[in-house]
Amino acid sequence: MAQLKTFCFPPRYGAAGAFEPVVREVQFGDGYKQVTGDGINSEKESWPLTFSGPWHFIEPIVSFLREHKGYRSFQWRNPLYQLGLYNAGSFTVTPTFANAQGRNFTLEVTFTRAYHP
């Protein structure tokens, strides 16, 4: 098995994580409802992230994301300082503005928590 790579690029300040419990519900005819956690990893976690800067800062991030192809997990320490495994699907790169140092870009991507058996 290939060694896991670590994503270590700093996102813009203000990333907000979303945490959602994964549950199963059964509603019975008499009004009784039974709810239980679904599986051993019963919480979804996602982090929409934004990176901004010149191309020489954005290009290694694009290369990292393309290398992992949306399904290969990587290590990342989230803003709560918890090291975990994550996947990143689609991402967007937008040219923003030009300044004295050249053109800047914004990259937007969402990391979702991954679990290994």
Secondary structure, DSSP 4 states (H G I P E B T S, - for coil): -PPPPB--PPPPS----EEEE-EEEEE-TTS-EEEEE-SSS-EEEEEEEEEEEEHHHHHHHHHHHHHHTTTS-EEEE-TT--EEEEEEEEEEEEEEEEETTEEEEEEEEEEEE----
